[in-house]
Amino acid sequence: MSATVWNFNPGPAALPRPVLERVREELLDFEGTGLSILETSHRSPEYRRVHQGAIEGLRKLLEIPPDYEVLLLGGGATLQFALVALNLLEPGHPGEYLITGRWSAKALQEAQKALPLLGPGHAVRATWSSEETNYDRVPRPEELVVSPEASYLHYTSNNTIAGTQFPYVPETPEGVLLVCDASSDLASRPLDVKRFGLVYAGAQKNLGPAGVTVAIASPQALERSRARGLPSLLSYRAVAEKDSLLNTPPVFAIYVLKLVVEHYLAEGGLPALAERNERKARLLYETLDASRGFYRGCSRPESRSRMNVTFRLPSEELERRFLEEARSAGLLGLKGHRSVGGLRASLYNAVPFEAVRALVDFMREFQRRHG
């Protein structure tokens, strides 16, 4: 394998090198306590500074309004699929879903499983889907018809398997909460948080290691959650009232998240990250488009993701050879999701431009030899 290794894994994904070095330095002795952060009590003043620092850093980075709550949760984004319905569905007002990939379909399925816990009158349904075209695009704004009677509209802003991404924020009628699974693109570009009832994201793409999920809840979402009588750990309101400390939080994951957010702020925040991510994606897509069909993108150009670039080669044999040679060249994590095959390069925040340049150089040489 090459001495230089570039990480294109889809999640858990690349972390900023300076953050990893900081973790290494502090791992055995956190802030002079003589203890590792891994063994520091979540009730200690040292951890409380980490906890609050992570929340305050997210508020600053994402420009979260002061009346919104930032929740640090366990269970991954998958748990949120059910919690959204449990906390936000109202009887007689269905939850509506935009189905643009496997994970948005899973969100609907898990919400359906939660319905028996809510009682009669609760429902969820798909209002738009690109399943028939293998999830190769997201809807155009004019295609969206959201019922004014809906409790909420749920969508997945970036689809890691299909390689598609919403270039806009959907509109909803007044009173219909907009709910977004932003697991794979939160903190990759500016976001107007005020337009959302709830945004949630597993940290393991752009914000840190697996183990913590960030949820940003509006006052309206928390008010709906208040009267549900849910078990405490399933209630957004209950978690917010205890500052995400109802039980032992994922201490280490939150600590790393805090360092990652501080690193992004020091690099210029979301505008700088968005510019860099656009530059990386543009270089890779230009390489696909210039290959005369040797590399075939899986998503329509108007729906292309800046986070996950999916593509195919002329044969599966060539794809296997590509992966073998790429690994030998130090280009890791390029295999497509097991459900669809093919190839995928994940270009999250911590993937440097140099990594994409190395990938593009390899792709051009591979095509020269095998095209």
N, C-alpha and C positions, 0 to 999 in steps of 0.2 A: 504494500500500500504506500501511496505517496506520503512524504513527511508532512505535508500540509493537508489538513483535513477540513472540508467545508460541510456544514450540517444543513441539509435541506429537509429534515424530518418534519412531518406535519403536526406533531405534538404527542408527547412532550417535545418541545422544539428548542432551537438555539437560544441561549441566554447571552447577554452582553459579557464579553470577556472581562472587563473591569469589575463587573458585579461578581463573577465567579472568583476572581482574585481576592476581592474583599471578603467574600464568604470564607475562603480558605484561610485568610489571615485571622479572622475572628472565631473560627470554628471551635477552637479549644479554650478560648478565654474571651468571653463576650463582655466588652466594656469594663474590663478589669475585675469582673466578678469571680474569676477563677472557674466559672462554669461555662459550658457550651450553651449556645442558644437552644440546642436540642434538649437540654435538661433544665432549662430555666422555667420557673413557675409562671403560668399565665396570669397569676394574681400579683406577681412581683412588680415593683415600680419600673424595673428595667424593661420588662415585656410591655407594660402599659404604654411606655414611650414608643416602642416599636409599633404597637397596635394603632395608637392615635396618629403616629407618623405616617403609616400606610394609608389611613383614611384621609388625612389632610393632604397627603401627596396626590391621591387620586382626585380629590376635589379640585386641586390646583391644576393638575394636568388636563383633566377632562372638563374643567370649568363648570362644575356641578353647582346648581343653584343651592343657596343655603337651606331652603325648605325641603330639599330632597334628602333622603337618608342613604348612606352608603353601608351596605351589609356585606360582611365577610362570612361566607357560608361553606359548609362541607357538602359532599355528595355530587359534586360536578354539575355541569349544565344539565345533565340527564335528569337529575332530581327536580330541577326547575320545570321540566316539562309537565310534571304533575302538579307542582306547587302553584304554577300560574293559574291553572283551573281551580284548584282548591281555594286560592286566595282572592281571585278576581272575578270568577263567574257569578252572574246574578240570574235568578230564576226568570225564565221568559226572555232572556237576552243572551243568545248564543255567543260562544267564542268563535271567531273566524280565523282561518289559517291560510297563508300563502304557501303552497307546497312547491319548493324549488330544489329539493334535494332530499337525500336520505334522512338527514337530521331534522328537517322541518316535517317530514312525514312521521318520523318517530315522535316528535313533539305532539302531533295530533293524536297518535295512537296512545301515548301515555296519558294525555288529557282525557281521552275516552275511558281509560281504565279508572280514572278518578271520579267519574260521574256517579257511580253508585254510592259514594261517600257523601255526595252533596244532596241527594234526594231528587224527587220529581221536578220537572220543569227546567232542568239544566241540560245544556246541549253544546256540542262543538261540531264544527263542520269545515271542510275545505271550500274556500271561495275562489281559488285559482290554483292551477297545477300545470307544470311542464313535464309531468311524468311520461306522457306519450312521446316526447322527443328526447328522452333520456336526460332530462334536466339540463338541457343545453343552454337555457336562458332564464332570465327573470322577467316578470311582466313589465310591459311599458306602462307608464302612469295612466294612460287613457284606458287601459284594460281593466283597471281595478274598480270594482263596484262593491263598496262596503256598506252593509246595512246600517242605517242610523239606529237600529234597535240592538245592535251587537254590544256585548259587554266589552270586548276588546278585539283588536286585530293583531295576530301574532305573525311575525316573519323572521327568517334567518338572513342576516345581512350579508354574510359570505358563506358560500357552500364549499367546504374543503374537498369533498369527493368529486363534485362535478366541475369545480373550478369556475364558478360564477359568483358575481357580487352585485348587489344593488348599487347603482351610481347615484341614487337619490333616496330620500326618506319618504315613505308612503304617506299620503294624506288620509285622515280619518274624520268622519263627521263629529260634530261637537258631542262630547260625553262618551265617545268610544275611545278607550285607552289604547294607545299604540304600545305593543310589547315586542321587544327585539331580543333575539338570541344573537349576540354579537361576539360569540366565543372566539372566532378566528380573525376578527378585525377591530375589536375594541382597542383604542389607543394607537391605531395605525393611521388615523386621519381625523380631522376635526369633526365634532359631532354636536349638534344642537340638542343638548339633553332636555331642554324645556319642552320639546315636542313629544316626549315619551312619557308613558305611564310607568313603564318598567323596562330597564335594560339589564341583561345579565350575561355573564361570560365566565367560562372556565379560564383559569389563569394561564394554562400551559401552552398557549400559542404566543402571546405577545407580552404577558404581564409577569410571568414567573414560572415556578414549577407546578406540577399537578398537586392538588390537595386543597386548594382554596378557590372558591367561586365568588366573583364580585357581582353584587346586585345593586342597582341604583333605582330607588323607589320614590315615586312622586307622592305628594300628600294625598292625592285621590286614591292611589293604589293602597296606601297604608290605611286609609279610612275604610275601604272595602274589606281589607283583611281583618280589621278590628273585631267585627261582630261574628266571625265564623266559628268561634269555639274550637279551633284546631289545636291539636297538641302543640306545645310551645315551639318546638324546633321546626315545625312545619308552617308556622305563622310568621309572615313578614313583619307584622306589627309587633309581635312578642320579641322577635330577635332585635328589632330596632330599639325597643324600649330598654333592652339590656345591653345595648352597644355591641352586639354580636359576641357577647360573652355569656350566653346562657349556659354553655358547657365549655369544655376545654377546646379552644380553637386550634386549627392547624398552625401551630406557632412558627415552625420553620418556614413553611410556605409563605406565611404573611411577612415574615422577616425578609425573605428574598424579594417578595413583591415590593416591599418598601424601598429596597435598594434599587430595583429596576426602575421604579417610578422616579426616584431621585436622579438616576442616570439619564432618563429621558428628558427631564426638566433641564438638566445641565446641558444637554445637547441642543436645546432650542424648542422643546415641547412638540406638540402635535403638528404645527406647520412644517417644521424641519423634518419630522419623521415622514409626513405625507409626501414631501418633495423627494425624499430619498427612496421611498417605496415606489413612487411613480417612475422614477429613473430606472430602478432595477427591473420592474415589470416591463417597461417599454423596451429595454434592451433584449430581454428574453423573447417577447412577442415578435419583435422585428426579426429575430433570428428564425423563429418558426415560419413567419410569413415569407422570408426570403429563401426558404429551403426548397421551393418548387414542389411542395407536396411530400417531401421526404419526412418532415415532421408535420403532423396534422393536429392542430388544436382541437380540443373536445368541446369548447364552448363558443357560442356565437360572439363575434367581435364586440358587439354593443353591450354584452353582459360579462366580459372577461374580468376575472378576479386579479387584483394586484397581489393577493396573498398566496394563492395556490394556482400555479400554471399547470394545466393538465394537457397531455399530448400523447399521440400514438406514432409508431413507426410502421413501415409497410408490412411487417410480419411480427408475430410473437417471438419467433426465433431471433430476429434482430433486436427486439426489446430485451430479451434475456442477455444477449451479448452486450448491449448498451449498458445494462446494469452492472454486469461483471467488470467491464472495462472502466466504467465510471468509478466503481468502488476502488479498483486498483489505482486510479488517479486521485483518490482522496475525496471523491464527490459522493457523499452518503445520503441515504434517505430518499432516493428518487423513485422508488417503486410506487406505482399507483395503488389506490385502496383495493383490498382483496375482492371487493364486490364488483369492481369494474375493470381491474387490470390496468394495463398501460403504464404511463409514467407521470410523475407529478413532482414539481419543484415548489416547495413552500418557501416563500420569500418574506418571512415575518421580520419584524423590526430589527432583531438582532443579527439577521443575515447581512453581512456587509456587501457593498457593491463589488468588492474584489472576488467574492464567492461567485456572484453571477457572471462576472467576466471570465472566471476560470471555467464555469459550466459552458458558457457560450463558445469559448475556444475549443473545448473538448467536443461539443456538438458539431462544430464545423469540421473538425478533423475526422470525427467519426463518419460524417456524411461523405467526406472526400474518399475515405477508404471503403465504404460500404454502399454508397448511393448509386 
